[in-house]
Amino acid sequence: MKKLNIVSGILAVAASVAGIFFNIYKDIPWAVYQMKGQDVVTIIASAVLILSVLHYDRKSLTITAGINAYLIYTYFLYAIASRLNPFFHIYLAVVLTSLVSLVTAIDRLRGISGASAGKRAKAFSVIYLSVIASVLTFLWNADIFATLSGSPILNTPAGDPLTIVYVFDLTFVIPAIIYTLYLLKTGKSFGIPLCCVVLVKCVTMGAALLGMTIGVCIGGFELETFLAAFWFILALTGAAALTVFLKGSRIG
């Protein structure tokens, strides 16, 4: 699994560097600058993934699992939602290697007994994850129903709704958060490492959204100040929640 994590990280860095410095994207300029902004975040996340392998304890295992979840989400979207480009097979390779690593990590984490977390660490994480799940559920469903009625809330230059994002978040991300909250509430041991995994995924998601917003601004489009501030707060509070949880928890 260590080798797979290194492979995933190297492939993701290669794809991101190509996206930033070479003209591989075939989408409209607004989408291209969004992807370039996210590529910067992906390089950082991939570097953390590779470095985590060097100090591979159980907490590092949760961090690598969370980053793999981020890479799966990111490159599945790149492969499906963006126009076909020369790095398509690299995207699929990252999804495959990251998926194997994530499934293996979850299997190992489920077998750990005796995991625990302090009240402060647990409370901070529960509040943060509850807010994320609530905001995403409300925002995406509000936009879905508004779009169906002909007045979308989130307007994109292409005029298309963010359907693939709705599918991923409403089908995978939000249920994963809810399941984590359930495990924490019922005192299940697996809830502790799973909480770390989900927190890492939320932090990287917030950072990616912030990078996308800044990338669009650099591309000459109007800066969406509210969204930029919201994504910044999302990433910052997530990083704080993750730090507190890692310090205040024991995994195995």
Beta strands, then each sheet from edge to edge (+ up, - down):
strand 1: 116-117
strand 2: 249-250
sheet 1: 1+ 2-
end
